[in-house]
Amino acid sequence: MFFVLSKTLGFLLLPTNFLIGVGFVGAILMFTRFASLGRKLVIAAVLLLIICGLSPLGNLLLYPLEQRFPPWEGSRDGAGGAPDGIIVLGASIEADLSVAHGTPVVRSSPDRLIAAAALAHRYPKARVVFSGGSAKLISNDAREADFAGAIFESLGIDKSRLIMERASRNTQENAEFSKALLAPKDGERWLLVTSAFHMPRSVGLFRKAGFAVEPYPVDWRVGKRADVLSFTNSALDGLGRTEMAVREWMGLVAYRATGRIDDLLPGPAPK
């Protein structure tokens, strides 16, 4: 039920979808006795779309998420040591298009795959785990993990090191299914590779699942602090960042409210 609600309500509450809906309702009301209310709704929807698309709003919402975890430095508590494994979360591969064309199609967040492959070359004994099934509410048998292996092999990672987890539909299942599949032992070092804005929720869910991971954030969307208040000349780009941030904040609130994570904005573990 949580998965269904997250997909339906999440879809309706995304800024673009919500504001288009408000504008559509307003346009209909303009032909009724509530024409005044309809005009106000249309104007409000247009103005808010402009704010979401051209203002720094997306940057302001993304920046605290992306800055929550620092870049991984290759050490823990002052001691080095090669990681035992690298977990990379899905959301990069478009499974349906990959099936249609018979080859992996990467449409977003390619840094997750590239960084994981680079780490695999840097640490040749580490296992490489890709966790990603289908996040769609109604899906066929197409799964991201079915195509991730081919990508890693093309990047020079031996097939014997690859572990594909194809059943997970969301980040919570990424954590739970990865733990069940890998059965991590005390003292093992597992790196978690995902987008910087997605790292707080991911770490919170892995902690809740009892799987200790070391965050390896990638795929930043905002630069330094000075860039946060910059405007964009592409409304589509601004809307994309705003929707990305709103989706992530909604996920954090929903997971915290339902007890799936212990903190609203999980951060680095205390030393």
Number of C-alpha atoms within 10 A of each C-alpha: 6 9 13 12 11 17 14 11 10 16 14 14 16 17 23 20 14 15 21 15 17 18 21 15 16 23 18 14 18 17 11 11 9 12 15 13 16 22 18 15 22 23 15 16 22 16 13 16 20 14 17 23 26 21 21 19 20 28 24 19 20 25 21 15 23 23 19 17 21 13 12 13 8 14 12 12 6 6 7 10 10 15 20 17 24 25 26 23 27 31 22 19 26 19 27 18 15 18 17 11 10 11 13 21 20 19 12 13 17 16 17 24 24 15 18 25 22 13 18 23 14 11 16 16 13 20 18 28 26 26 27 28 26 24 18 12 13 7 10 10 11 18 25 31 24 20 21 27 21 15 18 21 15 11 15 13 20 14 12 9 16 18 19 20 22 21 18 23 18 19 22 21 18 26 24 17 18 26 16 11 12 13 10 18 9 8 8 13 19 23 25 24 28 27 24 27 27 25 26 26 27 26 27 26 24 22 18 17 20 13 21 20 20 22 23 25 26 24 18 17 15 20 11 8 12 8 13 17 13 15 16 16 11 11 17 13 15 24 23 17 23 27 22 19 24 19 17 20 20 15 18 22 16 16 20 17 13 10 12 17 24 15 17 18 18 20 18 13 9 4 5
